[in-house]
Amino acid sequence: MTNGLPMLKGYRVLDMTQIVAGPTCTRIMAELGAEVVKVELPPLGDRTRVGGLKSRDPAHKHSSRSTYYFQHNHSKKSIAVDFKNPKGLALLKKMVAKFDVLVENFTPGVMARAGLSYDELKQINPRLVMCSISMAGQSGVLSQRPGYDYIAQAYAGVTDLIGEPDGDPALITMAIGDSATGLSAAMGIAFALLHREKTGEGQYIEATLLDTYFQMHEVNIPRISLRKGYQPKRTGSQHPDGGPTGIFKCGDGSYISMALLPHQWKSFCEAIGNLGLMDDPRFNTAALRRDNNLALKEIFESWLAKFPIRDAAIEELDKLRIPCAPVLTLNEAVAHPHLRERGTVRKVKDETLGEFDIPGFPLKFSRWEINEDLRADSLGAHNVEVLREHLELTDAEINKLYEEKVLLREADS
C-alpha cells in the first residue's frame, strides 16, 4: 500500500463551499490526494469556523479554528479572498485557468451574478469540471428557496414518515442528506474527470440535497404510482413492511434493533423458543406478520424481558444468525473496539483545540493509504503559498492585496 500511486494526486480543486455538503465533497477529494484550495470569504470564512467547539485558552480567543470546521475541512489549504472586490474576482478567474475542478454551494444565481457561471468559466478553462451543490437545484420552482438538510428532508417526503403514528413528524437531527449529497457530488466529479480523460471535455454537474434524499425512498415511490390512494404512514419504531423488524425494548431498559427477512421466520421462532408461532394464523405469511407486527412486537419483547442484560438476548439471537444489534448511544459507538480498530473513529490533534475524535474516511482502498496526520489551518493560512505557486505573484503584489483588503488572514480578522 502506498501514497505514491496517483489516485487524485495532481488534480487541483477550488473549493467555494461551506457548512457540510460541499465541504464533505471536497474533503473526500483532499483525502484521496487532490490539492484542495478552500476559498473563504472574509471576514469570517466558512460559517463552521464559528460553530462547534473552540479553544478555551485565552491565548486563542480569536482563533478561527473549531472542531466543526476541522472535521469537514481538514487536509485543505485556506485562502481568504474578497471575491466581491473586482481584484479578488480577477484572482479567482486566474486560478480557474490552473485548476481542474471547482465546487460551490451558493444559492443558485449567485455565481452567475458574480461573473463565475460555468458558461463564463469554461471560456477560461474548457477542461474545467464544475459542480454546484444546492438544496433543490439550479432551476425549478424551488431553486431560489433558502434551504439546508432539514428543508430538503421535508420537501422529499422523508420528514412526514418519521415519528410515532399518532404523533407529530420528527426530525433526523444529523446531516444525513448533507453527507450523502457530498459523497454523491464527489462521485460525480470523479466520473466527470474520467470522462475528461477519455474525451478532453470538462462539464457541469448539479448535486442537490432534495434529489439525494429522494433516492432514499426504498420502495414507496412505485407504490404511490401504482396503487391508487396509497399513502405511506409513520410507523414509529417498527418497519412498515416488517414483522418483526424495528426497535425493541429489553428487560434492562435498553434497546435492540432487529431486521428479520421472511425466510428467517422459522429461525426467529426457534431462537425465541416458540415454534408454535409457525402455526399461529396471525403470522402464517409475511403479509400477515406485517399486518400483525404490533402483536409480534409484544411477543418478542416479552421474550427479551426474561434476560437480565441485553447482551444475553443478543447472544441467543446470534446463535441462529438473526440480524440484530444493540441500540448504542453515540458515546458507546465512539468507544466501540470495532469502530476504533477500523478507523471509523479516528483521533486527531490540533495545536489550539487539542486532541479529539472525528469520523474516519468512509472507504478503504487496497492501493491507497489514508493519511492520519490531519490538520485544518487558520483562515487565510495559505494565501501566500497558493498565490505564489499558482499565480506566481511576488511578495510585493501579495502585500498590496493585503493592504487593499482583497486578502485577509486570521491575524487581520
C-alpha positions as CSV (number, residue, x, y, z in Angstrom):
1,M,0.0,0.0,0.0
2,T,1.4,3.4,-1.0
3,N,0.5,7.0,-1.4
4,G,3.0,7.2,-4.3
5,L,0.3,6.0,-6.7
6,P,-1.9,8.5,-8.5
7,M,-5.4,8.3,-7.1
8,L,-6.3,12.0,-7.2
9,K,-2.7,13.3,-6.9
10,G,-2.0,16.1,-9.4
11,Y,-5.7,17.2,-9.5
12,R,-6.4,20.7,-8.3
13,V,-9.7,21.7,-6.7
14,L,-11.1,25.1,-6.0
15,D,-13.5,24.7,-3.0
16,M,-16.0,27.6,-2.7
17,T,-18.3,25.7,-0.3
18,Q,-19.2,25.9,3.3
19,I,-21.1,24.1,6.1
20,V,-21.3,20.3,5.4
21,A,-22.4,19.1,1.9
22,G,-19.9,20.9,-0.2
23,P,-17.0,20.6,2.3
24,T,-17.7,16.8,2.5
25,C,-17.3,16.5,-1.2
26,T,-14.0,18.4,-1.3
27,R,-12.7,16.7,1.8
28,I,-13.2,13.3,0.2
29,M,-11.1,14.5,-2.8
30,A,-8.4,16.0,-0.5
31,E,-8.1,12.7,1.4
32,L,-7.6,10.9,-1.9
33,G,-4.6,13.2,-2.8
34,A,-6.1,16.1,-4.6
35,E,-4.8,19.6,-3.8
36,V,-7.9,21.3,-2.5
37,V,-7.7,25.1,-2.1
38,K,-10.6,26.4,0.0
39,V,-11.7,29.9,-1.0
40,E,-13.2,31.6,2.0
41,L,-14.9,35.0,2.0
42,P,-13.6,37.4,4.7
43,P,-14.0,38.3,7.4
44,L,-15.5,35.1,8.9
45,G,-14.8,32.5,6.2
46,D,-16.7,29.2,6.4
47,R,-19.5,29.6,8.9
48,T,-18.4,26.4,10.6
49,R,-15.4,28.3,11.9
50,V,-17.7,30.0,14.4
51,G,-19.5,26.7,15.2
52,G,-18.5,23.6,17.0
53,L,-16.1,23.7,20.0
54,K,-13.5,26.4,20.2
55,S,-10.3,26.6,22.3
56,R,-10.9,27.8,25.9
57,D,-7.3,29.1,26.1
58,P,-7.4,32.9,26.3
59,A,-4.3,32.9,24.0
60,H,-6.5,31.5,21.2
61,K,-9.6,33.6,22.0
62,H,-9.8,35.0,18.4
63,S,-8.7,31.7,16.7
64,S,-10.7,30.8,13.5
65,R,-10.3,27.1,14.3
66,S,-13.1,25.0,15.6
67,T,-13.9,21.3,15.8
68,Y,-16.8,21.7,13.4
69,Y,-14.5,23.3,10.8
70,F,-11.7,20.7,11.4
71,Q,-14.0,17.7,10.8
72,H,-15.2,18.9,7.4
73,N,-12.3,20.8,6.1
74,H,-9.0,19.2,7.2
75,S,-6.5,18.4,4.5
76,K,-7.3,21.6,2.6
77,K,-5.5,24.8,2.1
78,S,-7.3,28.0,3.1
79,I,-7.2,31.3,1.2
80,A,-9.3,34.2,2.3
81,V,-10.2,36.3,-0.8
82,D,-12.8,39.0,-1.1
83,F,-14.1,38.0,-4.5
84,K,-16.8,40.7,-4.2
85,N,-13.9,43.0,-4.9
86,P,-13.0,43.2,-8.6
87,K,-9.4,42.4,-7.8
88,G,-10.4,39.4,-5.8
89,L,-12.6,38.2,-8.6
90,A,-9.8,38.6,-11.1
91,L,-7.6,36.4,-8.8
92,L,-10.2,33.6,-8.8
93,K,-10.6,33.7,-12.6
94,K,-6.8,33.4,-13.0
95,M,-6.8,30.4,-10.7
96,V,-9.7,28.8,-12.6
97,A,-7.3,28.6,-15.6
98,K,-4.9,26.5,-13.5
99,F,-7.4,24.2,-11.7
100,D,-9.2,21.0,-12.7
101,V,-12.3,21.3,-10.5
102,L,-14.4,24.0,-9.0
103,V,-17.1,23.2,-6.4
104,E,-19.6,25.7,-5.0
105,N,-22.8,25.7,-2.9
106,F,-24.1,29.3,-3.1
107,T,-27.7,30.0,-3.7
108,P,-28.4,29.4,-7.4
109,G,-27.7,32.5,-9.3
110,V,-25.0,33.9,-7.0
111,M,-22.1,32.6,-9.1
112,A,-23.6,33.9,-12.3
113,R,-24.1,37.4,-10.8
114,A,-20.5,37.3,-9.6
115,G,-19.3,36.5,-13.1
116,L,-18.4,33.0,-12.2
117,S,-21.0,30.9,-14.0
118,Y,-19.9,27.7,-15.7
119,D,-20.6,29.3,-19.1
120,E,-18.1,32.1,-18.3
121,L,-15.5,29.9,-16.6
122,K,-15.4,27.3,-19.4
123,Q,-14.3,30.1,-21.7
124,I,-11.3,30.4,-19.4
125,N,-10.7,26.7,-18.9
126,P,-12.6,24.3,-21.3
127,R,-11.4,21.3,-19.3
128,L,-12.9,22.6,-16.1
129,V,-15.2,20.3,-14.2
130,M,-17.6,22.4,-12.1
131,C,-20.1,21.1,-9.5
132,S,-22.8,23.2,-8.0
133,I,-24.4,21.8,-4.8
134,S,-27.7,23.2,-3.7
135,M,-30.9,22.4,-1.8
136,A,-33.2,21.9,-4.8
137,G,-31.2,22.6,-8.0
138,Q,-30.3,25.4,-10.3
139,S,-33.7,25.5,-11.9
140,G,-37.3,24.8,-11.0
141,V,-39.8,26.5,-8.7
142,L,-37.9,25.6,-5.5
143,S,-34.5,26.6,-6.8
144,Q,-34.5,30.1,-5.1
145,R,-35.7,28.9,-1.8
146,P,-33.2,29.1,1.1
147,G,-32.6,25.7,2.5
148,Y,-30.4,23.2,4.3
149,D,-30.6,19.5,5.0
150,Y,-33.8,19.6,7.1
151,I,-35.6,21.7,4.4
152,A,-34.8,19.2,1.7
153,Q,-35.7,16.4,4.0
154,A,-39.2,17.9,4.4
155,Y,-39.7,18.6,0.6
156,A,-38.6,15.0,-0.1
157,G,-41.4,13.5,1.9
158,V,-39.0,12.0,4.4
159,T,-39.8,14.0,7.5
160,D,-43.5,13.1,7.2
161,L,-42.6,9.4,7.6
162,I,-40.6,9.8,10.8
163,G,-42.2,9.6,14.2
164,E,-45.0,7.8,16.0
165,P,-48.2,7.0,14.1
166,D,-50.3,9.3,16.4
167,G,-47.7,11.9,16.9
168,D,-46.0,14.8,15.0
169,P,-43.5,14.2,12.3
170,A,-39.9,14.0,13.8
171,L,-36.6,15.4,12.7
172,I,-33.5,13.5,11.8
173,T,-31.0,15.7,13.7
174,M,-28.0,14.6,11.8
175,A,-26.5,15.7,8.4
176,I,-27.7,12.6,6.6
177,G,-28.7,14.5,3.4
178,D,-25.7,16.8,3.5
179,S,-23.2,13.9,3.9
180,A,-24.8,11.8,1.3
181,T,-25.0,14.7,-1.2
182,G,-21.4,15.4,-0.6
183,L,-20.5,11.8,-1.3
184,S,-22.7,11.9,-4.5
185,A,-21.0,15.1,-5.7
186,A,-17.5,13.6,-5.1
187,M,-18.6,10.5,-7.1
188,G,-20.0,12.7,-9.9
189,I,-16.8,14.7,-10.1
190,A,-14.7,11.6,-10.3
191,F,-16.8,10.3,-13.2
192,A,-16.6,13.6,-14.9
193,L,-12.8,13.6,-14.6
194,L,-12.8,10.1,-16.0
195,H,-14.9,11.3,-18.9
196,R,-12.4,14.2,-19.4
197,E,-9.5,11.8,-19.5
198,K,-11.2,10.0,-22.4
199,T,-12.6,13.0,-24.3
200,G,-10.7,16.1,-23.1
201,E,-14.1,17.7,-22.2
202,G,-14.9,19.4,-19.0
203,Q,-18.5,19.6,-17.8
204,Y,-21.0,21.0,-15.4
205,I,-22.6,18.9,-12.6
206,E,-25.5,19.6,-10.3
207,A,-25.9,17.8,-7.0
208,T,-28.9,18.6,-4.7
209,L,-30.0,17.6,-1.2
210,L,-33.5,17.1,-2.5
211,D,-32.5,14.7,-5.3
212,T,-30.3,12.8,-2.9
213,Y,-33.0,12.5,-0.2
214,F,-35.5,11.2,-2.8
215,Q,-33.1,8.3,-3.6
216,M,-33.6,7.1,0.0
217,H,-37.2,6.1,-0.5
218,E,-36.7,2.3,-0.6
219,V,-40.0,1.1,-2.1
220,N,-42.7,3.7,-1.7
221,I,-42.4,5.7,-4.9
222,P,-43.6,2.9,-7.2
223,R,-46.3,2.0,-4.7
224,I,-47.7,5.5,-4.8
225,S,-47.5,5.5,-8.6
226,L,-49.3,2.1,-9.0
227,R,-51.7,1.9,-6.0
228,K,-54.5,4.5,-6.2
229,G,-55.0,6.2,-2.9
230,Y,-51.9,4.7,-1.3
231,Q,-50.2,6.9,1.3
232,P,-47.3,5.7,3.5
233,K,-47.8,6.4,7.2
234,R,-45.5,6.9,10.1
235,T,-44.9,3.7,12.0
236,G,-42.7,4.8,14.9
237,S,-40.1,2.2,15.9
238,Q,-41.5,-0.5,13.7
239,H,-40.7,-1.0,10.0
240,P,-44.0,-0.8,8.0
241,D,-43.2,-3.9,5.9
242,G,-41.5,-6.0,8.6
243,G,-42.7,-8.4,11.2
244,P,-40.9,-8.3,13.4
245,T,-38.4,-5.6,12.2
246,G,-37.7,-2.5,14.2
247,I,-36.6,-1.3,17.7
248,F,-37.4,-3.5,20.7
249,K,-37.1,-2.9,24.4
250,C,-35.0,-5.3,26.5
251,G,-35.5,-6.4,30.1
252,D,-32.8,-4.0,31.4
253,G,-34.5,-1.0,29.8
254,S,-32.1,-0.8,26.8
255,Y,-33.0,-1.5,23.2
256,I,-32.0,-3.7,20.3
257,S,-32.6,-3.2,16.6
258,M,-33.6,-6.3,14.6
259,A,-34.2,-6.7,10.8
260,L,-35.9,-10.0,10.0
261,L,-36.5,-11.1,6.5
262,P,-39.3,-13.6,5.6
263,H,-37.0,-16.5,5.0
264,Q,-35.7,-16.2,8.6
265,W,-39.1,-16.5,10.2
266,K,-38.6,-20.1,11.3
267,S,-35.1,-19.3,12.7
268,F,-36.6,-16.5,14.7
269,C,-39.3,-18.7,16.2
270,E,-36.7,-21.2,17.1
271,A,-34.4,-18.6,18.6
272,I,-37.1,-17.3,21.0
273,G,-38.2,-20.9,21.8
274,N,-41.7,-20.5,20.3
275,L,-42.1,-22.8,17.3
276,G,-45.8,-22.6,18.0
277,L,-45.8,-19.2,16.2
278,M,-45.3,-21.1,13.0
279,D,-48.9,-22.4,13.3
280,D,-50.5,-19.2,14.5
281,P,-52.9,-18.0,11.8
282,R,-51.9,-14.4,12.5
283,F,-48.4,-15.0,11.3
284,N,-48.7,-17.5,8.5
285,T,-47.4,-15.2,5.8
286,A,-45.1,-12.3,5.6
287,A,-48.1,-10.0,4.8
288,L,-49.9,-11.3,7.9
289,R,-46.9,-10.7,10.1
290,R,-46.7,-7.2,8.7
291,D,-50.3,-6.6,9.5
292,N,-49.9,-8.0,13.0
293,N,-46.5,-6.7,13.8
294,L,-47.6,-5.0,17.0
295,A,-48.7,-8.3,18.3
296,L,-45.3,-9.8,17.3
297,K,-43.6,-6.9,19.0
298,E,-45.3,-7.7,22.2
299,I,-44.4,-11.4,22.0
300,F,-40.8,-10.6,21.2
301,E,-40.4,-8.0,24.0
302,S,-41.9,-10.5,26.5
303,W,-39.1,-12.9,25.5
304,L,-36.5,-10.1,25.7
305,A,-37.7,-9.2,29.2
306,K,-36.5,-12.6,30.5
307,F,-32.9,-11.6,30.1
308,P,-31.2,-9.5,32.8
309,I,-29.0,-7.8,30.3
310,R,-29.3,-7.0,26.6
311,D,-26.2,-8.8,25.5
312,A,-27.5,-12.1,26.7
313,A,-30.6,-11.8,24.5
314,I,-28.4,-10.8,21.5
315,E,-26.2,-13.9,22.2
316,E,-29.2,-16.2,21.8
317,L,-30.3,-14.5,18.6
318,D,-26.8,-14.7,17.2
319,K,-26.8,-18.5,17.5
320,L,-29.3,-18.6,14.6
321,R,-27.8,-15.5,12.8
322,I,-30.8,-13.3,13.4
323,P,-29.7,-9.8,12.2
324,C,-29.7,-7.7,15.4
325,A,-27.7,-5.1,17.2
326,P,-27.7,-3.2,20.4
327,V,-29.0,0.4,20.0
328,L,-25.9,2.1,21.2
329,T,-25.6,5.6,22.5
330,L,-23.2,7.8,20.5
331,N,-20.8,7.6,23.4
332,E,-20.9,3.8,23.3
333,A,-20.4,3.8,19.5
334,V,-17.4,6.1,19.7
335,A,-15.8,3.7,22.2
336,H,-16.7,0.5,20.4
337,P,-13.5,-1.5,19.7
338,H,-14.6,-2.4,16.1
339,L,-15.0,1.3,15.2
340,R,-11.7,2.1,16.8
341,E,-9.8,-0.8,15.1
342,R,-11.1,0.0,11.6
343,G,-10.6,3.8,11.9
344,T,-14.3,4.5,11.7
345,V,-13.5,6.8,14.6
346,R,-10.1,8.5,14.4
347,K,-8.2,10.7,16.8
348,V,-6.8,14.0,15.6
349,K,-4.7,16.7,17.2
350,D,-4.8,20.4,16.7
351,E,-2.4,22.9,18.2
352,T,-5.2,25.1,19.5
353,L,-8.1,22.7,20.0
354,G,-6.1,19.8,21.5
355,E,-6.8,16.1,20.8
356,F,-10.3,14.9,19.9
357,D,-12.2,12.4,17.8
358,I,-13.7,12.8,14.3
359,P,-15.3,10.3,11.8
360,G,-12.9,8.3,9.7
361,F,-12.7,8.1,6.0
362,P,-15.7,6.0,4.7
363,L,-13.8,3.9,2.2
364,K,-10.8,1.6,2.3
365,F,-8.5,1.0,-0.7
366,S,-6.1,-1.8,-1.3
367,R,-3.6,0.6,-3.0
368,W,-4.1,3.8,-1.1
369,E,-3.5,4.6,2.5
370,I,-5.5,7.4,4.1
371,N,-3.3,10.0,5.8
372,E,-3.9,10.0,9.6
373,D,-1.7,13.1,10.3
374,L,-4.5,15.6,9.7
375,R,-4.7,19.3,10.1
376,A,-7.0,22.2,9.4
377,D,-5.4,25.6,9.3
378,S,-6.5,29.1,10.2
379,L,-8.4,31.4,7.9
380,G,-6.2,32.5,5.0
381,A,-3.2,30.5,6.3
382,H,-2.2,29.5,2.7
383,N,-2.7,32.9,0.9
384,V,1.0,33.4,0.2
385,E,1.8,29.8,-0.7
386,V,-1.1,29.4,-3.1
387,L,-0.7,32.8,-4.8
388,R,3.0,32.3,-5.2
389,E,2.7,28.8,-6.6
390,H,-0.3,29.0,-8.8
391,L,-0.3,32.7,-9.9
392,E,3.4,33.5,-9.5
393,L,2.7,36.7,-7.6
394,T,5.5,38.4,-5.9
395,D,5.7,39.3,-2.2
396,A,5.1,42.9,-3.1
397,E,2.0,42.1,-5.1
398,I,0.6,39.9,-2.3
399,N,1.3,42.6,0.3
400,K,-0.6,45.1,-1.8
401,L,-3.6,42.8,-1.9
402,Y,-3.5,42.7,1.9
403,E,-3.3,46.5,2.1
404,E,-6.3,46.7,-0.3
405,K,-8.3,44.2,1.9
406,V,-8.6,41.8,-1.0
407,L,-6.7,39.2,1.0
408,L,-7.2,38.5,4.7
409,R,-5.5,36.2,7.2
410,E,-6.5,35.3,10.8
411,A,-4.4,38.0,12.4
412,D,-6.2,40.6,10.4
413,S,-9.8,39.3,11.1
